[in-house]
Structures are given as C-alpha cells and as structure tokens.
C-alpha cells in the first residue's frame, strides 16, 4: 500500500490517518520518493525533507491525541511565490536568488497550523508572469501528460505550472497556487486536476510575492473538488496584516457539497463563444451544460457584453501594478546585485541589477506598466482600463442579480501545447490563453476549473464555473456535480 499512498486524495488520506491505517510519516515518505524520482518534470525546485518529516511526526502525535483538523498530516507542495521562513522563496526569479525570508506567509502559516506538511517549493513562471511556465529561472516545468505516444514535452500551464504538474503526477496530495489572470485554473485544466480561485479577499495575500495587488489571489490545486473544499477551509480567513482580506466568516465548505443543484440556474455567456474555438472545446462545453441540466439545473443563455474588452484591460492593469510592485527589487537590501565597474553610481547599480535579475517577460511587463502609468498616458490607458474593469464587474453583478447562480464556460481555448511552440510567436498569442479566465480576476469573483474530458490526442480538458462573491461553497457544489457526472478518472501514463 505504501507505493500508492502518494496517489491518495486529501479526504481519503484524512480518513485513513484518523483510523490509524496510515501514518503521516509514511504518507510523507511516499510523496518524497515519488518527488525524488520525478526530476524530469522539474516541478519541485527547493525540497525540504527535514522540515517535512518533522512536521509529519508532529502531525502523527496530534492525530494520536484525537485533536487533528482535516489537513493534519497532508503532504503539500508550496508554490515558490509564498514566503516560507528559512526556505528559499525566489518567485522563480534570478533577482531573488538566495532570499530566505525570516517570516511565513499567512496562507502557509494557516496550513502548517492545521498540521499540513511541506514537501518543498514548486516551480512557476517568474513573478507569476506567464501562461506556460517557460519564464522560470529554474527552467521549464513539464506536464506529466503527453499526446499519445508523442514524446514532445508539453506545458503544464502557468503560472502555477509546478503546482499543477506535481499534483497531476501524484508527487504531493495537493498544492498551493496563485491566480492573477487564470494562473490556477488554466494549469489545472492542462493537467487534469481541480483548481479553485477564491473570491478576492477570501485568502490573505500577506507574505505572497506580489504581481498585481488588486488581482492576485491564493487558492488550492487538488485532485478532487472535495479536496479543494477541505484545503480552502484551512487557507481562508481575515488577516490583520492584509487590509484586502475580508472580515467574512469561513464556512464549512465541505459540508456544503450536497450534490443537490435542483432548481438552480446556470448561465451560458454568448460572448465566450470565440471565433476559432476548437470543436472539442465547444462540444465539451455543451456536454457540461447537459450534465448540469440532467442534475436538475436550469440552463439559460446570458450576455456579458464587455467581455471583449477584458484582455486589453487586464494587460494594462496587471503590468501597471507589476511595475509598481517590482520597483522594490533593486539589489540594495536582498537578492541579486550586479557587479559594478569602477566609477559606477547608484543608478548604474539599479539598471544593471534589474537587467540581469529580471527575465524578458518580466522586463516586458514592467516596461508596459511603467509606460501606461507615465505622465500623459495615465488617463489614456490606466484610468480607462479601470473604468472598463468596473463595467465588466457590473455585467456579472447584473447577471447574478437576475437569478443566475453560476456561469459555465470553457477553462482554456485549447489543450496543453508543446513547450517552445509559442516561444517565437507574438506575445499576444500567449496572452490569449487567459481569454476565459481574466474576467473573473477583474471582477474579483470565485472560479473553479474541473477536469471533464479528454481530447483526441489524449490530453485533459477542463470546464470553468464562475460563482457569486463569497459563494465558494455553492460554486464547489456545482463543481462536484460536474465532476461526478463527467466521471473523469484518467491519469497520465508514467514516463518520467
């Protein structure tokens, strides 16, 4: 049984731990064995075996005492964007090389307080900027799935690519992710797992390296919807250190998974029927609607008229906030500092450090952000994008006020693509991967990606459900109904 322990779900492991059928140490050792054998995936970039075993032993003692929360003894991977005390936390960037925080992010603190075990830090796009995990200073993370017998390495998506790859390949039972424009949901869809982006403010952002402060949100990446509900409960809650975390009670999300959606209304937005959408995605979307209808939900067509402006607005707002947030990385107090020539001054140090420390995609976004915030362009670009954002949020508000309980859309415009296939393309082609997901961040809503099918090349496809603010429990209930009806049980064939 020990060989299969790493393949367990959070719910299954929790029950087995409480019955005394397995120990947290055994569970952790099984995951570490799988992790050490999966170097080809490049998912884990900083392993923490000593910390993991210490936490696992403490979890076993806690379980034996009879006072253990649901996450106690569960081995997790932590995205490299979360600061973890004494452990490298680089945001996959060369500019933060050697940075070991003296503090713990609120989300990881909550998970560790709940007894969770940290196996290590996971690969990601640099500063969470990317949709393919190809901008990391650690090199590409690799998707455990392949197109039939084709050995072309595929992207696990981004920016939480390492998290998605690790969960899909059973290197850990679950992982933390962050989502600024789809960075949990898109990689979840590409790897056949569940990814939940909570309502903005549900989870504290304190101790998470900032990309775009008004859009970033942490969330769980898990094997099932039930696991997402369990993990979100441990991650959530108000935090005095984050003024954007909401003073809203955290419900028992797992208890809300009743499987009953009779009489509920699901909206299908006509604006999400994009030109050139693959037939398989279109067919899966229709099948998903039928699955929810068969479970008793009413399916209605809806309009979100400002959807077409979402990507342009997002790619003004997100780089603007990134430009501001990344100004602090200057080589003065921590991280990388460039070697200076004789006679170089402080401006030379700033310029050389940032040129060496930031990768091309981060540089591109910082320059775009600085441009749209500059005098003469602030009103033309940034302020206008903020007004468009308000209209996008109003679209959703009106739909939900009109009686719609959740919205069903595709999660991605395609299945996972090959690493390098978009490298030389116009960057906008890569940005189009976020076409179905950025609206959710702009409006601050919860969204979940659920694996629901396989394409003709044998790759997983996901559908997205968008919920009302603070209604993650109801959203996950819809997600579990979809998960159950789709019956997705496929796993990648092991090649690594």
ZAMARGU-4260 file (C-alpha; in steps of 0.2 Angstrom, whole numbers, plus 5000, padded with zeros to 4 digits):
<rodrens>
0) 5000/5000/5000 | 5015/5012/5003 | 5018/5014/4985 | 5001/5020/4982 | 5000/5032/4997
5) 5005/5047/4986 | 4990/5044/4975 | 4978/5047/4989 | 4966/5062/4990 | 4966/5073/5005
10) 4949/5066/5010 | 4955/5048/5008 | 4971/5052/5017 | 4962/5061/5031 | 4950/5046/5035
15) 4965/5034/5034 | 4975/5044/5046 | 4961/5045/5058 | 4958/5027/5058 | 4976/5023/5060
20) 4978/5014/5044 | 4992/5025/5038 | 5004/5037/5047 | 5008/5055/5041 | 5027/5050/5041
25) 5023/5035/5029 | 5012/5047/5018 | 5026/5060/5018 | 5039/5047/5014 | 5029/5040/4999
30) 5027/5058/4992 | 5046/5061/4994 | 5050/5045/4985 | 5039/5050/4970 | 5046/5068/4971
35) 5064/5062/4970 | 5060/5050/4955 | 5052/5064/4945 | 5066/5076/4941 | 5061/5076/4923
40) 5046/5086/4927 | 5056/5099/4936 | 5041/5103/4947 | 5049/5104/4964 | 5064/5117/4964
45) 5068/5118/4983 | 5065/5101/4993 | 5063/5102/5012 | 5064/5084/5018 | 5069/5088/5035
50) 5055/5100/5038 | 5043/5088/5030 | 5047/5074/5042 | 5047/5085/5057 | 5030/5091/5053
55) 5024/5074/5049 | 5030/5067/5066 | 5021/5082/5074 | 5005/5078/5064 | 5006/5060/5069
60) 5007/5065/5088 | 4992/5077/5085 | 4982/5064/5077 | 4985/5052/5091 | 4979/5064/5103
65) 4962/5065/5094 | 4963/5083/5091 | 4968/5084/5072 | 4960/5096/5059 | 4956/5089/5042
70) 4973/5095/5034 | 4983/5087/5048 | 4997/5076/5041 | 4993/5080/5022 | 5009/5082/5012
75) 5008/5098/5001 | 5019/5107/4988 | 5020/5126/4990 | 5022/5137/4975 | 5038/5147/4976
80) 5028/5163/4977 | 5024/5160/4995 | 5037/5166/5008 | 5042/5151/5019 | 5053/5155/5034
85) 5071/5150/5032 | 5067/5142/5015 | 5072/5149/4998 | 5057/5159/4991 | 5063/5166/4974
90) 5047/5169/4964 | 5056/5159/4951 | 5067/5175/4948 | 5086/5177/4947 | 5084/5194/4956
95) 5078/5185/4972 | 5092/5172/4972 | 5097/5167/4990 | 5082/5176/4998 | 5077/5166/5013
100) 5063/5175/5022 | 5063/5177/5041 | 5044/5176/5041 | 5030/5165/5035 | 5016/5169/5023
105) 4999/5169/5031 | 4992/5156/5020 | 5006/5144/5024 | 5005/5148/5042 | 4987/5143/5042
110) 4991/5127/5033 | 5005/5122/5045 | 4994/5127/5060 | 4982/5115/5053 | 4995/5101/5053
115) 4999/5101/5034 | 5017/5095/5029 | 5028/5105/5017 | 5037/5094/5004 | 5046/5109/4996
120) 5044/5124/4984 | 5036/5122/4967 | 5041/5129/4950 | 5032/5143/4942 | 5033/5157/4930
125) 5044/5171/4935 | 5034/5183/4947 | 5019/5173/4941 | 5020/5181/4924 | 5017/5168/4911
130) 5004/5155/4905 | 5016/5141/4901 | 5030/5140/4915 | 5043/5145/4902 | 5049/5161/4911
135) 5056/5152/4927 | 5074/5155/4932 | 5073/5136/4936 | 5069/5131/4919 | 5053/5124/4912
140) 5041/5114/4922 | 5034/5099/4912 | 5017/5092/4910 | 5016/5074/4915 | 5003/5071/4901
145) 5008/5068/4883 | 5000/5067/4866 | 4998/5049/4864 | 5015/5041/4860 | 5022/5058/4855
150) 5037/5062/4866 | 5036/5081/4864 | 5036/5089/4881 | 5020/5099/4885 | 5017/5114/4896
155) 5008/5112/4912 | 5002/5129/4910 | 5006/5144/4920 | 5010/5152/4931 | 5006/5138/4944
160) 5014/5125/4932 | 5025/5117/4945 | 5010/5115/4957 | 4999/5108/4943 | 5012/5096/4937
165) 5016/5089/4955 | 4998/5086/4959 | 4994/5078/4942 | 5009/5066/4944 | 5005/5062/4962
170) 5021/5070/4969 | 5010/5078/4983 | 4992/5076/4988 | 4988/5095/4984 | 4997/5111/4981
175) 4995/5130/4984 | 4993/5141/4969 | 4990/5159/4965 | 4979/5166/4952 | 4981/5184/4944
180) 4973/5181/4927 | 4970/5162/4927 | 4986/5155/4935 | 4977/5142/4945 | 4963/5137/4933
185) 4972/5136/4916 | 4986/5124/4923 | 4973/5114/4932 | 4964/5112/4915 | 4980/5107/4906
190) 4985/5094/4919 | 4968/5086/4923 | 4966/5092/4941 | 4954/5104/4950 | 4960/5122/4953
195) 4950/5135/4963 | 4952/5154/4963 | 4943/5160/4978 | 4934/5177/4979 | 4947/5192/4980
200) 4950/5194/4999 | 4945/5176/5004 | 4963/5172/5007 | 4976/5183/5014 | 4990/5190/5002
205) 5002/5194/5016 | 5019/5185/5013 | 5015/5181/4995 | 5026/5190/4982 | 5015/5202/4974
210) 5012/5203/4955 | 4996/5213/4953 | 4989/5218/4970 | 4971/5220/4965 | 4970/5204/4956
215) 4981/5191/4965 | 4973/5178/4975 | 4979/5162/4983 | 4969/5145/4981 | 4970/5126/4981
220) 4976/5115/4967 | 4969/5097/4971 | 4964/5080/4964 | 4945/5082/4968 | 4933/5096/4972
225) 4930/5089/4989 | 4949/5091/4992 | 4948/5109/4986 | 4934/5112/4999 | 4944/5105/5013
230) 4960/5114/5009 | 4951/5131/5006 | 4944/5130/5023 | 4961/5129/5030 | 4969/5143/5019
235) 4955/5156/5022 | 4951/5169/5034 | 4953/5188/5039 | 4971/5193/5042 | 4975/5210/5051
240) 4991/5210/5041 | 4982/5211/5024 | 4970/5226/5023 | 4962/5217/5007 | 4957/5201/5017
245) 4939/5201/5020 | 4931/5200/5038 | 4919/5187/5032 | 4917/5170/5042 | 4924/5155/5034
250) 4910/5142/5032 | 4912/5123/5032 | 4915/5122/5013 | 4915/5103/5013 | 4898/5102/5022
255) 4891/5112/5008 | 4894/5099/4995 | 4877/5091/4995 | 4877/5086/4977 | 4859/5094/4975
260) 4858/5108/4962 | 4839/5106/4958 | 4831/5122/4954 | 4847/5132/4952 | 4851/5142/4936
265) 4867/5141/4926 | 4871/5154/4914 | 4880/5151/4897 | 4888/5168/4891 | 4886/5170/4872
270) 4902/5181/4872 | 4913/5166/4877 | 4909/5158/4860 | 4926/5163/4852 | 4930/5163/4834
275) 4942/5148/4830 | 4937/5139/4846 | 4942/5120/4844 | 4926/5109/4841 | 4931/5098/4855
280) 4930/5113/4867 | 4914/5118/4860 | 4907/5100/4862 | 4913/5098/4880 | 4905/5115/4885
285) 4888/5108/4878 | 4891/5092/4887 | 4894/5101/4903 | 4878/5111/4901 | 4869/5095/4898
290) 4876/5086/4914 | 4871/5101/4925 | 4854/5101/4917 | 4852/5082/4920 | 4856/5085/4938
295) 4841/5097/4939 | 4848/5114/4935 | 4840/5126/4923 | 4852/5132/4908 | 4850/5149/4902
300) 4859/5160/4889 | 4866/5176/4896 | 4876/5191/4890 | 4892/5198/4897 | 4894/5212/4884
305) 4910/5219/4890 | 4920/5203/4889 | 4929/5208/4873 | 4937/5222/4882 | 4943/5211/4897
310) 4960/5205/4890 | 4966/5223/4884 | 4960/5230/4901 | 4969/5216/4911 | 4985/5218/4901
315) 4985/5237/4906 | 4981/5235/4924 | 4991/5220/4928 | 5008/5227/4921 | 5004/5244/4929
320) 5003/5236/4946 | 5018/5224/4942 | 5028/5239/4938 | 5024/5247/4955 | 5027/5231/4965
325) 5043/5226/4957 | 5051/5243/4959 | 5057/5237/4976 | 5069/5224/4968 | 5084/5235/4966
330) 5099/5225/4973 | 5101/5236/4989 | 5095/5225/5003 | 5092/5207/4997 | 5093/5196/4982
335) 5104/5198/4967 | 5116/5213/4965 | 5126/5216/4949 | 5145/5218/4949 | 5149/5236/4946
340) 5163/5244/4936 | 5174/5257/4944 | 5165/5274/4943 | 5148/5266/4943 | 5135/5275/4953
345) 5119/5270/4962 | 5109/5272/4946 | 5121/5261/4936 | 5118/5248/4950 | 5099/5249/4949
350) 5100/5247/4930 | 5112/5233/4929 | 5104/5223/4944 | 5087/5224/4936 | 5093/5220/4919
355) 5102/5204/4925 | 5089/5199/4938 | 5073/5200/4928 | 5069/5189/4913 | 5062/5195/4896
360) 5044/5193/4900 | 5045/5202/4917 | 5055/5216/4909 | 5042/5217/4895 | 5028/5219/4908
365) 5037/5231/4919 | 5040/5242/4904 | 5022/5242/4898 | 5016/5245/4916 | 5028/5260/4918
370) 5023/5267/4901 | 5004/5266/4905 | 5007/5275/4922 | 5018/5288/4915 | 5013/5307/4913
375) 5002/5309/4898 | 4997/5291/4897 | 4989/5288/4914 | 4972/5294/4909 | 4973/5287/4891
380) 4977/5269/4897 | 4977/5265/4915 | 4961/5275/4920 | 4952/5269/4905 | 4956/5251/4909
385) 4950/5254/4927 | 4933/5260/4920 | 4932/5245/4909 | 4935/5234/4924 | 4920/5242/4933
390) 4909/5238/4918 | 4915/5220/4917 | 4911/5218/4936 | 4894/5226/4933 | 4890/5214/4919
395) 4892/5200/4932 | 4883/5209/4945 | 4868/5211/4934 | 4868/5193/4928 | 4868/5186/4946
400) 4855/5199/4952 | 4844/5192/4938 | 4843/5175/4946 | 4859/5166/4939 | 4868/5155/4952
405) 4883/5151/4942 | 4891/5153/4925 | 4898/5139/4914 | 4912/5142/4902 | 4927/5133/4895
410) 4943/5135/4906 | 4955/5136/4891 | 4955/5139/4872 | 4965/5123/4869 | 4973/5108/4877
415) 4991/5109/4883 | 5003/5114/4870 | 5021/5110/4867 | 5035/5119/4877 | 5043/5131/4865
420) 5029/5131/4852 | 5024/5149/4856 | 5041/5155/4861 | 5044/5164/4845 | 5026/5170/4842
425) 5019/5187/4846 | 5017/5188/4865 | 4999/5192/4862 | 4996/5174/4856 | 5002/5168/4873
430) 4991/5181/4882 | 4976/5174/4873 | 4977/5158/4884 | 4969/5169/4898 | 4954/5174/4887
435) 4941/5164/4898 | 4949/5167/4915 | 4954/5186/4916 | 4936/5192/4918 | 4935/5183/4935
440) 4950/5191/4942 | 4945/5208/4936 | 4928/5206/4944 | 4935/5198/4960 | 4924/5183/4958
445) 4927/5164/4963 | 4930/5152/4949 | 4934/5134/4948 | 4941/5123/4934 | 4935/5105/4934
450) 4943/5091/4923 | 4929/5085/4912 | 4936/5077/4896 | 4950/5071/4885 | 4954/5077/4868
455) 4958/5066/4853 | 4976/5067/4857 | 4973/5060/4874 | 4975/5077/4884 | 4964/5083/4898
460) 4951/5097/4895 | 4943/5107/4909 | 4927/5117/4911 | 4926/5133/4922 | 4912/5138/4934
465) 4911/5156/4939 | 4901/5159/4956 | 4894/5174/4966 | 4906/5183/4978 | 4909/5174/4994
470) 4899/5159/4987 | 4913/5147/4985 | 4904/5133/4994 | 4889/5134/4982 | 4902/5135/4967
475) 4911/5119/4973 | 4894/5111/4975 | 4891/5114/4956 | 4909/5109/4953 | 4907/5092/4962
480) 4891/5088/4952 | 4900/5092/4936 | 4915/5081/4942 | 4903/5067/4946 | 4894/5067/4930
485) 4909/5068/4919 | 4917/5054/4929 | 4935/5060/4924 | 4947/5047/4931 | 4961/5047/4919
490) 4979/5049/4924 | 4995/5052/4914 | 5004/5037/4908 | 5021/5037/4918 | 5036/5041/4908
495) 5046/5051/4920
</rodrens>
